[in-house]
Amino acid sequence: MSIRAAQSIRVAFFCWAAFHFTMTHWPNLKVPGPVPRTDLWVHLMAFGGWTAFLCLAGFFGPRLGPRNLGLCWLIGLANALLDEGLQGIPIVQRHCAWDDATANMIGATAAVCVLMLLALLRRS
């Protein structure tokens, strides 16, 4: 991958991270949907996407390398918990819940698992 492409992915990650943080801390945001607890699916996809994007930015080595994926997974889990915890601040007018945090962590873990599988398939 060219240096320009790698830099573009990193810039895109930071743009996504800023958007993601804004949306997860937007005061009193409601997510209506066709299924009960639609917000859990949104949590799963949002944090999975955030973690996948972080992995693809390749901050810690080759994008699909074990070091990069492992560190991105740990950072994804930390981000999932920190982000959910910050929603408990009263001015944000959101609620902090274990089921939301769990969906966040499942999303981050699923993203890394998919990328690990992709890495294994590329090697064989």
MDTraj code that builds the backbone (N, CA, C; nanometers):
import mdtraj as md
import numpy as np

residues = "MET SER ILE ARG ALA ALA GLN SER ILE ARG VAL ALA PHE PHE CYS TRP ALA ALA PHE HIS PHE THR MET THR HIS TRP PRO ASN LEU LYS VAL PRO GLY PRO VAL PRO ARG THR ASP LEU TRP VAL HIS LEU MET ALA PHE GLY GLY TRP THR ALA PHE LEU CYS LEU ALA GLY PHE PHE GLY PRO ARG LEU GLY PRO ARG ASN LEU GLY LEU CYS TRP LEU ILE GLY LEU ALA ASN ALA LEU LEU ASP GLU GLY LEU GLN GLY ILE PRO ILE VAL GLN ARG HIS CYS ALA TRP ASP ASP ALA THR ALA ASN MET ILE GLY ALA THR ALA ALA VAL CYS VAL LEU MET LEU LEU ALA LEU LEU ARG ARG SER".split()
xyz = np.array([
    [0.0847, -0.1171, 0.0000],
    [0.0000, 0.0000, 0.0000],
    [0.0892, 0.1232, 0.0000],
    [0.0511, 0.2201, -0.0780],
    [0.1310, 0.3412, -0.0860],
    [0.1167, 0.4237, 0.0426],
    [0.2130, 0.5098, 0.0650],
    [0.2094, 0.5965, 0.1839],
    [0.0874, 0.6872, 0.1779],
    [0.0543, 0.7362, 0.0597],
    [-0.0614, 0.8246, 0.0432],
    [-0.1913, 0.7523, 0.0801],
    [-0.2042, 0.6275, 0.0374],
    [-0.3247, 0.5489, 0.0688],
    [-0.3330, 0.5231, 0.2194],
    [-0.2199, 0.4892, 0.2812],
    [-0.2183, 0.4644, 0.4256],
    [-0.2567, 0.5911, 0.5014],
    [-0.2051, 0.7042, 0.4588],
    [-0.2397, 0.8310, 0.5238],
    [-0.3876, 0.8639, 0.5053],
    [-0.4407, 0.8339, 0.3886],
    [-0.5830, 0.8595, 0.3624],
    [-0.6711, 0.7759, 0.4543],
    [-0.6330, 0.6501, 0.4752],
    [-0.7100, 0.5636, 0.5648],
    [-0.7039, 0.6170, 0.7068],
    [-0.5886, 0.6637, 0.7485],
    [-0.5757, 0.7184, 0.8838],
    [-0.6573, 0.8456, 0.9018],
    [-0.6553, 0.9324, 0.8033],
    [-0.7375, 1.0542, 0.8100],
    [-0.8849, 1.0166, 0.8146],
    [-0.9243, 0.9202, 0.7329],
    [-1.0635, 0.8749, 0.7326],
    [-1.1013, 0.8157, 0.8683],
    [-1.0092, 0.7412, 0.9307],
    [-1.0374, 0.6867, 1.0637],
    [-1.0629, 0.7988, 1.1632],
    [-0.9783, 0.9010, 1.1638],
    [-0.9966, 1.0107, 1.2598],
    [-1.1268, 1.0860, 1.2337],
    [-1.1651, 1.1006, 1.1077],
    [-1.2940, 1.1634, 1.0749],
    [-1.4090, 1.0768, 1.1271],
    [-1.4006, 0.9456, 1.1041],
    [-1.5034, 0.8537, 1.1538],
    [-1.5085, 0.8560, 1.3059],
    [-1.3917, 0.8567, 1.3697],
    [-1.3862, 0.8565, 1.5166],
    [-1.4511, 0.9833, 1.5725],
    [-1.4277, 1.0965, 1.5093],
    [-1.4890, 1.2212, 1.5551],
    [-1.6414, 1.2169, 1.5379],
    [-1.6866, 1.1676, 1.4236],
    [-1.8304, 1.1536, 1.3994],
    [-1.8916, 1.0560, 1.4997],
    [-1.8249, 0.9436, 1.5200],
    [-1.8712, 0.8401, 1.6122],
    [-1.8848, 0.8963, 1.7537],
    [-1.7821, 0.9685, 1.7995],
    [-1.7859, 1.0270, 1.9338],
    [-1.9003, 1.1276, 1.9458],
    [-1.9180, 1.2082, 1.8429],
    [-2.0264, 1.3069, 1.8436],
    [-2.1618, 1.2389, 1.8550],
    [-2.1827, 1.1352, 1.7767],
    [-2.3130, 1.0686, 1.7783],
    [-2.3380, 0.9915, 1.9075],
    [-2.2333, 0.9343, 1.9657],
    [-2.2540, 0.8583, 2.0892],
    [-2.2676, 0.9487, 2.2113],
    [-2.2413, 1.0776, 2.1947],
    [-2.2561, 1.1714, 2.3064],
    [-2.3560, 1.2828, 2.2760],
    [-2.4295, 1.2687, 2.1672],
    [-2.5321, 1.3680, 2.1339],
    [-2.6402, 1.3613, 2.2417],
    [-2.6710, 1.4755, 2.3034],
    [-2.7680, 1.4730, 2.4145],
    [-2.9039, 1.4151, 2.3760],
    [-2.9475, 1.3205, 2.4562],
    [-3.0822, 1.2637, 2.4491],
    [-3.1168, 1.2049, 2.3117],
    [-3.0188, 1.1485, 2.2430],
    [-3.0422, 1.0887, 2.1113],
    [-3.1235, 0.9600, 2.1251],
    [-3.2261, 0.9453, 2.0453],
    [-3.3090, 0.8237, 2.0435],
    [-3.2907, 0.7547, 1.9091],
    [-3.2904, 0.6219, 1.9097],
    [-3.2751, 0.5438, 1.7871],
    [-3.3993, 0.4563, 1.7705],
    [-3.5000, 0.5070, 1.6987],
    [-3.6182, 0.4237, 1.6751],
    [-3.5876, 0.3193, 1.5682],
    [-3.6580, 0.2097, 1.5727],
    [-3.6329, 0.1083, 1.4721],
    [-3.7427, 0.0042, 1.4676],
    [-3.7323, -0.0849, 1.3715],
    [-3.8376, -0.1846, 1.3495],
    [-3.8342, -0.3029, 1.4463],
    [-3.7239, -0.3194, 1.5196],
    [-3.7135, -0.4315, 1.6135],
    [-3.6912, -0.3765, 1.7542],
    [-3.7317, -0.4521, 1.8549],
    [-3.7057, -0.4070, 1.9917],
    [-3.5554, -0.3915, 2.0166],
    [-3.5205, -0.2876, 2.0872],
    [-3.3805, -0.2578, 2.1227],
    [-3.2916, -0.2423, 1.9991],
    [-3.3423, -0.1697, 1.9019],
    [-3.2639, -0.1395, 1.7812],
    [-3.1291, -0.0792, 1.8178],
    [-3.1251, -0.0053, 1.9284],
    [-3.0009, 0.0606, 1.9670],
    [-2.8865, -0.0382, 1.9913],
    [-2.9188, -0.1599, 2.0356],
    [-2.8118, -0.2583, 2.0581],
    [-2.7456, -0.2977, 1.9270],
    [-2.8230, -0.3095, 1.8211],
    [-2.7660, -0.3397, 1.6888],
    [-2.6821, -0.2232, 1.6386],
    [-2.7278, -0.1015, 1.6678],
    [-2.6509, 0.0168, 1.6287],
    [-2.5186, 0.0194, 1.7053],
    [-2.5223, -0.0099, 1.8351],
    [-2.3993, -0.0159, 1.9151],
    [-2.3024, -0.1178, 1.8558],
    [-2.3521, -0.2358, 1.8269],
    [-2.2690, -0.3433, 1.7738],
    [-2.2016, -0.3009, 1.6433],
    [-2.2779, -0.2454, 1.5528],
    [-2.2232, -0.2060, 1.4222],
    [-2.1294, -0.0859, 1.4340],
    [-2.1661, 0.0107, 1.5165],
    [-2.0839, 0.1321, 1.5293],
    [-1.9467, 0.1009, 1.5885],
    [-1.9439, 0.0208, 1.6937],
    [-1.8158, -0.0097, 1.7565],
    [-1.7375, -0.1138, 1.6769],
    [-1.8078, -0.2011, 1.6071],
    [-1.7400, -0.2918, 1.5154],
    [-1.6749, -0.2142, 1.4025],
    [-1.7475, -0.1188, 1.3481],
    [-1.6931, -0.0348, 1.2413],
    [-1.5744, 0.0481, 1.2876],
    [-1.5868, 0.1055, 1.4074],
    [-1.4784, 0.1867, 1.4631],
    [-1.3516, 0.1026, 1.4776],
    [-1.3667, -0.0178, 1.5332],
    [-1.2516, -0.1046, 1.5566],
    [-1.1932, -0.1554, 1.4243],
    [-1.2786, -0.1916, 1.3296],
    [-1.2301, -0.2364, 1.1987],
    [-1.1521, -0.1248, 1.1299],
    [-1.2047, -0.0044, 1.1368],
    [-1.1380, 0.1108, 1.0758],
    [-1.0020, 0.1333, 1.1411],
    [-0.9967, 0.1210, 1.2750],
    [-0.8701, 0.1360, 1.3460],
    [-0.7698, 0.0314, 1.2980],
    [-0.8139, -0.0929, 1.2840],
    [-0.7262, -0.2000, 1.2354],
    [-0.6742, -0.1684, 1.0953],
    [-0.7640, -0.1248, 1.0096],
    [-0.7260, -0.0990, 0.8703],
    [-0.6339, 0.0218, 0.8565],
    [-0.6332, 0.1094, 0.9570],
    [-0.5420, 0.2239, 0.9554],
    [-0.3975, 0.1793, 0.9783],
    [-0.3792, 0.0607, 1.0369],
    [-0.2454, 0.0028, 1.0516],
    [-0.1502, 0.0842, 1.1381],
    [-0.1974, 0.1378, 1.2474],
    [-0.1117, 0.2173, 1.3348],
    [-0.0032, 0.1347, 1.4034],
    [-0.0257, 0.0040, 1.4195],
    [0.0645, -0.0789, 1.4988],
    [0.1318, -0.1896, 1.4174],
    [0.1474, -0.1663, 1.2902],
    [0.2114, -0.2658, 1.2047],
    [0.1222, -0.2985, 1.0859],
    [0.1538, -0.4077, 1.0162],
    [0.0710, -0.4464, 0.9013],
    [-0.0762, -0.4581, 0.9430],
    [-0.1642, -0.4101, 0.8569],
    [-0.3072, -0.4018, 0.8893],
    [-0.3663, -0.5318, 0.9403],
    [-0.3297, -0.6434, 0.8814],
    [-0.3852, -0.7715, 0.9229],
    [-0.2855, -0.8538, 1.0045],
    [-0.1808, -0.7891, 1.0527],
    [-0.0810, -0.8578, 1.1351],
    [-0.1332, -0.8805, 1.2765],
    [-0.0818, -0.9833, 1.3439],
    [-0.1310, -1.0166, 1.4779],
    [-0.1102, -0.9051, 1.5801],
    [0.0010, -0.8342, 1.5717],
    [0.0256, -0.7248, 1.6673],
    [-0.0769, -0.6142, 1.6495],
    [-0.0985, -0.5731, 1.5258],
    [-0.1949, -0.4666, 1.4981],
    [-0.3353, -0.5081, 1.5411],
    [-0.3756, -0.6284, 1.5031],
    [-0.5109, -0.6740, 1.5373],
    [-0.5290, -0.6865, 1.6889],
    [-0.4280, -0.7396, 1.7569],
    [-0.4384, -0.7554, 1.9021],
    [-0.4479, -0.6223, 1.9743],
    [-0.3613, -0.5289, 1.9380],
    [-0.3655, -0.3973, 2.0032],
    [-0.4940, -0.3228, 1.9690],
    [-0.5376, -0.3331, 1.8446],
    [-0.6626, -0.2670, 1.8056],
    [-0.7819, -0.3267, 1.8799],
    [-0.7790, -0.4576, 1.9035],
    [-0.8867, -0.5206, 1.9795],
    [-0.8900, -0.4650, 2.1221],
    [-0.7739, -0.4568, 2.1864],
    [-0.7688, -0.4025, 2.3228],
    [-0.8142, -0.2566, 2.3265],
    [-0.7702, -0.1790, 2.2296],
    [-0.8112, -0.0384, 2.2226],
    [-0.9606, -0.0291, 2.1940],
    [-1.0106, -0.1166, 2.1066],
    [-1.1539, -0.1187, 2.0766],
    [-1.2367, -0.1486, 2.2006],
    [-1.1918, -0.2456, 2.2821],
    [-1.2627, -0.2776, 2.4062],
    [-1.2579, -0.1603, 2.5035],
    [-1.1396, -0.0992, 2.5165],
    [-1.1265, 0.0162, 2.6065],
    [-1.2155, 0.1308, 2.5593],
    [-1.2177, 0.1545, 2.4286],
    [-1.3028, 0.2601, 2.3734],
    [-1.4501, 0.2295, 2.3992],
    [-1.4888, 0.1030, 2.3834],
    [-1.6281, 0.0633, 2.4052],
    [-1.6719, 0.0934, 2.5482],
    [-1.5865, 0.0613, 2.6435],
    [-1.6209, 0.0836, 2.7844],
    [-1.6135, 0.2313, 2.8222],
    [-1.5095, 0.2996, 2.7760],
    [-1.4952, 0.4423, 2.8069],
    [-1.6108, 0.5217, 2.7471],
    [-1.6424, 0.4946, 2.6225],
    [-1.7500, 0.5663, 2.5542],
    [-1.8824, 0.5477, 2.6279],
    [-1.9103, 0.4236, 2.6670],
    [-2.0350, 0.3968, 2.7390],
    [-2.0342, 0.4650, 2.8753],
    [-1.9212, 0.4627, 2.9436],
    [-1.9104, 0.5281, 3.0738],
    [-1.9322, 0.6784, 3.0656],
    [-1.8799, 0.7411, 2.9606],
    [-1.8973, 0.8857, 2.9440],
    [-2.0434, 0.9239, 2.9220],
    [-2.1229, 0.8300, 2.8730],
    [-2.2644, 0.8595, 2.8524],
    [-2.3388, 0.8737, 2.9848],
    [-2.2776, 0.8324, 3.0935],
    [-2.3381, 0.8464, 3.2249],
    [-2.3240, 0.9868, 3.2833],
    [-2.2498, 1.0743, 3.2181],
    [-2.2356, 1.2119, 3.2655],
    [-2.3708, 1.2822, 3.2479],
    [-2.4247, 1.3420, 3.3540],
    [-2.5607, 1.3978, 3.3480],
    [-2.5866, 1.4975, 3.2350],
    [-2.4910, 1.5820, 3.2015],
    [-2.5149, 1.6831, 3.0978],
    [-2.5395, 1.6201, 2.9604],
    [-2.4886, 1.4982, 2.9394],
    [-2.5055, 1.4302, 2.8107],
    [-2.6493, 1.3792, 2.7941],
    [-2.7196, 1.3616, 2.9049],
    [-2.8593, 1.3164, 2.9031],
    [-2.8760, 1.1836, 2.8299],
    [-2.7808, 1.0943, 2.8494],
    [-2.7875, 0.9593, 2.7953],
    [-2.7839, 0.8652, 2.9131],
    [-2.7940, 0.7378, 2.8889],
    [-2.7803, 0.6456, 3.0004],
    [-2.6685, 0.5466, 2.9728],
    [-2.6021, 0.5104, 3.0800],
    [-2.4917, 0.4161, 3.0751],
    [-2.5473, 0.2812, 3.1175],
    [-2.5311, 0.1799, 3.0329],
    [-2.5905, 0.0496, 3.0633],
    [-2.4963, -0.0635, 3.0237],
    [-2.5009, -0.1721, 3.1017],
    [-2.4158, -0.2876, 3.0743],
    [-2.4517, -0.3562, 2.9433],
    [-2.5798, -0.3583, 2.9076],
    [-2.6150, -0.4237, 2.7814],
    [-2.5606, -0.3459, 2.6620],
    [-2.5596, -0.2134, 2.6727],
    [-2.4999, -0.1321, 2.5669],
    [-2.3488, -0.1558, 2.5595],
    [-2.2832, -0.1567, 2.6766],
    [-2.1386, -0.1802, 2.6806],
    [-2.1045, -0.3178, 2.6241],
    [-2.1871, -0.4159, 2.6548],
    [-2.1643, -0.5512, 2.6030],
    [-2.1779, -0.5539, 2.4512],
    [-2.2797, -0.4877, 2.3984],
    [-2.2966, -0.4804, 2.2525],
    [-2.1771, -0.4093, 2.1889],
    [-2.1265, -0.3051, 2.2538],
    [-2.0080, -0.2350, 2.2034],
    [-1.8892, -0.3309, 2.1935],
    [-1.8673, -0.4067, 2.3019],
    [-1.7521, -0.4980, 2.3056],
    [-1.7685, -0.6148, 2.2085],
    [-1.8907, -0.6628, 2.1919],
    [-1.9144, -0.7693, 2.0934],
    [-1.8848, -0.7174, 1.9530],
    [-1.9257, -0.5949, 1.9245],
    [-1.8977, -0.5361, 1.7934],
    [-1.7485, -0.5247, 1.7675],
    [-1.6735, -0.4762, 1.8668],
    [-1.5282, -0.4630, 1.8521],
    [-1.4637, -0.5998, 1.8327],
    [-1.5074, -0.6976, 1.9098],
    [-1.4515, -0.8330, 1.9004],
    [-1.4858, -0.8978, 1.7662],
    [-1.6082, -0.8820, 1.7222],
    [-1.6500, -0.9399, 1.5938],
    [-1.5689, -0.8814, 1.4789],
    [-1.5438, -0.7506, 1.4839],
    [-1.4658, -0.6873, 1.3769],
    [-1.3258, -0.7474, 1.3690],
    [-1.2618, -0.7631, 1.4841],
    [-1.1267, -0.8188, 1.4849],
    [-1.1288, -0.9653, 1.4407],
    [-1.2278, -1.0395, 1.4813],
    [-1.2390, -1.1805, 1.4395],
    [-1.2546, -1.1926, 1.2882],
    [-1.3363, -1.1081, 1.2297],
    [-1.3537, -1.1105, 1.0837],
    [-1.2216, -1.0772, 1.0142],
    [-1.1508, -0.9771, 1.0664],
    [-1.0232, -0.9404, 1.0048],
    [-0.9181, -1.0501, 1.0257],
    [-0.9216, -1.1194, 1.1398],
    [-0.8299, -1.2325, 1.1618],
    [-0.8590, -1.3450, 1.0627],
    [-0.9856, -1.3708, 1.0410],
    [-1.0247, -1.4730, 0.9440],
    [-0.9781, -1.4339, 0.8041],
    [-0.9949, -1.3077, 0.7697],
    [-0.9468, -1.2582, 0.6405],
    [-0.7962, -1.2763, 0.6273],
    [-0.7227, -1.2472, 0.7359],
    [-0.5777, -1.2647, 0.7345],
    [-0.5403, -1.4106, 0.7130],
    [-0.6115, -1.5007, 0.7791],
    [-0.5845, -1.6444, 0.7628],
    [-0.6147, -1.6904, 0.6206],
    [-0.7223, -1.6419, 0.5646],
    [-0.7589, -1.6793, 0.4273],
    [-0.6574, -1.6261, 0.3265],
    [-0.6029, -1.5090, 0.3512],
    [-0.5026, -1.4523, 0.2603],
    [-0.3720, -1.5306, 0.2646],
    [-0.3402, -1.5880, 0.3792],
    [-0.2153, -1.6647, 0.3922],
    [-0.2240, -1.8018, 0.3243],
    [-0.3441, -1.8556, 0.3166],
    [-0.3559, -1.9902, 0.2584],
    [-0.3858, -1.9857, 0.1104],
])
top = md.Topology()
chain = top.add_chain()
for i, resn in enumerate(residues, 1):
    res = top.add_residue(resn, chain, resSeq=i)
    for name in ("N", "CA", "C"):
        top.add_atom(name, md.element.get_by_symbol(name[0]), res)
traj = md.Trajectory(xyz[None], top)
